[in-house]
Amino acid sequence: MSFNNLDQLYRQVIMDHYKTPRNKGALESNSINIEMNNPTCGDRIQLTLQVEDNIVKDAKFDGEGCSISMASASMMTQAVKGKDVETALQLSHIFSDMMLGKEYDDSIDLGDIEALQGVSQFPARIKCATLAWKAMEKGVKSEEKS
């Protein structure tokens, strides 16, 4: 597959998650609530996580922002649901390395998340892509402390 075809496929995946977000909404009881925003561009997210026995049982988000931040939130919630906290944090670190253009552990299948790797070429958009991931990290770390 040529670079242009791959780039087009990635754009389609991002727009699909933006237009039809997965796990949009909020969880009710026994959930961790995290609100974060990116003041430089106005993206904001409310993430709710249900963590039981060190497993992310469920994850939902709400908020508003650009296509990259909302698609990334959709992808992140899909990626961490059902994972143990350590794996969720590992995915977040891999994603962060990918956004910063660093070498990252590609032994883990990132699925749709790989569609965001092109964002690393646009430094101003990296914070958009990582906002939901930072919220998830903050949430699971606050849960570990309780």
Secondary structure, DSSP 8 states (H G I E B T S, - for coil): --HHHHHHHHHHHHHHHHHS-SSBS---TT-EEEEEEETTTTEEEEEEEEEETTEEEEEEEEEE--HHHHHHHHHHHHHHTT-BHHHHHHHHHHHHHHHTT----TTS--GGGGGGGGGGG-HHHHHHHHHHHHHHHHHHHHHHH-
